[in-house]
């Protein structure tokens, strides 16, 4: 058994900007799991130091020191694969939230599960039925949400019209960006896109506890369905007070990365929804566990995504979205819409209306382009 690690630099077709960052490319970690019988699986992690404290260097160092072969035996049995993943221990710093190795864990987990699924002949979505049967609801297709990041003025008008004409029923707008008037932006959006689109806003921790309520109340006339991460994680203790001051449900993102975070949020009454992003939450199985906790507490969930995910994480997200019941909205599968050079022969793009079909082949159900992987690769390593 062999593990190949790749630091890839993925150029984007356009700059993506929100209240915290602006990106024209992203540095991801791709893991290739090689079973002795020739079965090969791929996984991906997108480290964000401002979310889980991880960087490309820390993820690679973690995986090189993890002794993965000893911990993850080759198997085609889904229950055995789940047990192995949940028993996996990575050499990461001990910290209360338990988030230090989430992107690393996601990358190795997906590679392993992809290989296990191919060996056993089952798709990744089967894991929902095995690990979280109460959430299992298979669907032949799923509807993705659109997004508007930093567009304003005529670009916002054009984006709003384009999203409406494409047929999206759900859409998210980034707010809290320095120098922008969010009231004017949402007014323009509703004018050009109409009132029928289910609209969410995402502040990316932009506001202070003293200003957040006023900012959100000013946007509520535009029929916003929820507000994502209005405060910094360090200010999360102020969320219950904020919830009382506004009418809009609050979704956690940067403050929801682990079991500890979920328990804190539920006990403290911090939110109404969880945003599950596979890389920041530690992978497919860890995200299922968070969805279970939310379900038990009566909270809703959204499946989110990381900017610059390749087809690997897009495929994993598709399996999650097509097998987990009750997701309020689904983000991701931008693949060729956003990534300048696709890494897979399989096109993961959603189509008109945001619709995309399920993936039913074994494992992730996609075919990686090894030539594209090498072109994107900055450095490669072998782990045991």
Residue, then its C-alpha position, 0 to 999 in steps of 0.5 A: x500500500x502506498x500514499x502519494x501526496x500532491x501540493x497542487x496550485x489551482x488557478x481560477x477563471x476569475x477572482x473570488x472576493x468576500x469580506x475576509x479574502x480575495x483569491x485568484x488561485x488556491x493551494x490544495x492537497x491531493x492524496x492518492x491511495x494505492x492498494x497493493x491490488x492496483x486499486x487507486x483512490x483520490x482525495x482532496x483537502x483545502x486548508x484555510x489557516x483562518x478557519x482551521x489553522x492549517x496550511x499546505x505545509x502543515x497538512x503535508x507534514x501531518x500526512x507524512x508523519x501519520x503512518x497511514x498504511x498501519x492505520x487504514x487497511x485495504x478493505x471493500x467493506x463499507x462498515x470496516x472502512x468507516x470504523x478505520x476512518x473514525x479510529x484514524x489518529x493524526x499527529x496534530x496539535x492538541x487544542x480544544x476545538x479538535x480542528x487542527x487536522x481537518x483538511x488533512x483528514x478530509x484528503x486522506x479519508x476521501x482517497x481511502x474511501x474512494x479506493x475502498x468503494x472501488x474495491x467493494x463495488x459501492x459508491x461513496x453515497x452508500x456510506x450515508x446509509x451505513x453510518x447515518x441511516x436515519x439521514x439516508x434519502x437517496x436522490x437521482x439528482x440535486x439542485x445547487x445554489x448560485x452565488x454572487x461574491x463582490x459584484x456591484x453596480x452594472x456587474x451586479x445587475x448582469x450577475x443577478x439577471x444571469x442567475x435568474x435566467x439560468x434558473x437558480x431557485x437558491x442564491x447566496x450573496x456575500x456581504x460585509x465587504x469593505x467599501x460596499x453598500x449592502x442595502x443598495x446591492x440587495x435592492x439591485x439584486x431583487x430589482x433585476x433577479x426578482x422576488x422568487x429566488x430564495x436568498x441567503x447572505x454570507x458576512x464571513x465574520x465581517x461585523x462586530x457584535x455592536x453593529x451586526x444587528x443593525x446591518x442585518x435588520x437593514x437587509x431583512x426587507x429584501x427577504x433574506x432566508x438566513x445570514x451566514x457567520x455574521x460575527x467572528x468565531x471569537x465573538x460567538x458568545x454574542x450570537x444568542x443576543x444577536x438572534x434575539x435582536x433580529x428575525x433572520x435565522x443564523x447559520x454557522x460556518x467558520x464557527x462550525x468545524x467539529x463535534x466540539x463546535x457543534x456541542x458548544x453551538x447547541x448548548x449556547x443557542x448560537x444558531x439555527x443552521x450548520x454549514x457543512x463543508x467537507x474539507x473544513x469539517x474533516x471529511x465525509x464521515x465527520x460531516x455526517x456526524x455533524x448532520x446527525x447532531x444537527x438533526x437531533x437538536x432540530x437544526x437545519x444544515x446546508x452543504x457548503x464548499x471551498x473556493x477552488x475545489x477540484x472535481x474530487x471534492x465536488x464529487x464527494x459533495x455530490x455523493x453527500x448531497x444526493x444521499x443526506x435528507x433535509x439539506x436546506x441548500x447545496x453549494x459546490x460543483x463549480x468545477x469547470x465554471x471556476x477552475x481554469x484547468x479541470x483535474x478530472x475527465x468527468x465533468x462535475x458542473x451543474x446544469x441549468x437551474x443548478x441541477x446535477x445528477x447523482x454519481x453511481x459508479x464505485x468510489x467517487x465515481x470520477x476519472x482523474x486526468x493524471x496529466x492535468x494533475x502533474x501540470x498543477x503539481x507544485x511538489x509531490x511526496x510519498x507517505x507510508 
